[in-house]
Structure formats: structure tokens, C-alpha cells
Amino acid sequence: MCDAQIGHEKTLTAMLPALSGASLLYGMGMIDSGIAMCYEQLVIDSEIVHMVRRILKGMAVNEETLAKEVIKAVGPVGNFLGQKHTRTHMRQELSTSSLFERRMNDVWVRDGSKDSYQRAREKALTIYENQKNDPVPPEIAEKLRSIVEAAEEEENGL
């Protein structure tokens, strides 16, 4: 089952190893303690990994990004969204998602109130229906076939 609990657990089990420097994240798409695979969960996990990678990238802290002059000009109750500096830098610092809902609630309701599982299911089906596999070139297929045959002969004592 893909729900808020598994999303929370998957995020933590991706974030903590990543922050410690691990180069491999285990369990993408797995559910039921790793004994089952769920395509919708795989799509959700892919988004989680995307966000974890964005966090690991960090952000530049320098005179330009600190924007002290902009802060001074706008003041404590001003609006930074109208500032050119904000428009210039926000896109590279923003964590984007093609799956998780970021729109206002009334827009989400108007568009059918799909939860993350429903959106993940639609995306997984789209990927499945549109996946095009390139055929293995004949010379590589032949090489693979000879490796398998050699292994089988060795296993059978021939």
C-alpha cells in the first residue's frame, strides 16, 4: 500500500544514508518489507531520490546568493517575490516535482483531487505503455549467448 506512512519511511530511509555518504539507496519500489514490488511506489521513490539529490547538491552561499542589499532594500515585511534577484535565483534553488502536488487546494480539487498514488499510477502506466526497448545488436546477442552456453557447459561438466 502506498500511503503517507510509506512515503515518510521511504524518505527517511533514502535521506539518512544519502546524508552519510552512501552511494547506493536500497529498496526503490519495494513494499511489504521488501518482498513485493509496486510500480507506483517505484515512481514515488524516484521522486524522493530526485529530491534527496537536490538536497545533497546544497546551495551556494556567497555575496550574490546572500543578497544582503536586497534584504536591506525590501525590509522585514516586504515582498521578495517581485525582486529581480529572487526571479534570477529561485528556479535553480527550487525543488521541483513532476509527481507531488504543489498547487493551491482549490486548483487540485477542480482538477479531480488525485492523490500521489493515483498520479504515480498514471505515470507508471504512461511509462509502461510508451517504453520502447532498443533491440540488442546481433553481435552482442551472439556474445551473450556464447557466455551463457559456456557457463551451462561448465555447470554440466562438459
PyMOL commands that set and color helices and strands:
alter all, ss='L'
color gray80, all
select helices_A, chain A and resi 4-19+32-34+39-57+63-66+68-74+84-93+105-110+116-130+138-155
alter helices_A, ss='H'
color red, helices_A
select strands_A, chain A and resi 30-31+36-37
alter strands_A, ss='S'
color yellow, strands_A
deselect
rebuild
show_as cartoon
